[in-house]
Amino acid sequence: MPNWTNMIGDLMFRVTEIGSTMISNNVELTPAEKCDQLLNNTGEATSLALSREILDNYQALTDEEKLVFFKLFLKILALTLMR
């Protein structure tokens, strides 16, 4: 019987890697700006890659920077919902 967990995990990793090549110009964006892109994105591969970048960036933030991130993200989310 195949190991579906490993197969699905491998597939998700590959899709995310493909998406990463499509968003390689995001290096200069803040995590909050990347969240804005994620909310407005329709591609699965780029969405997964953006999500991974956002989580990686978030882990590197200080507590103060995390607070700033959430404040900016709430503003972006409110603007997105108003569209």
Buried (B, 14 or more C-beta within 10 A) or exposed (E): EEEEEEEEEEEEEEBBEBBBEEBEEBEEBBBBBBBBBBBEBEEEBBBBBBBBBBEEBBEEBEEEBEEBBEEBBEEBBEEEEEE
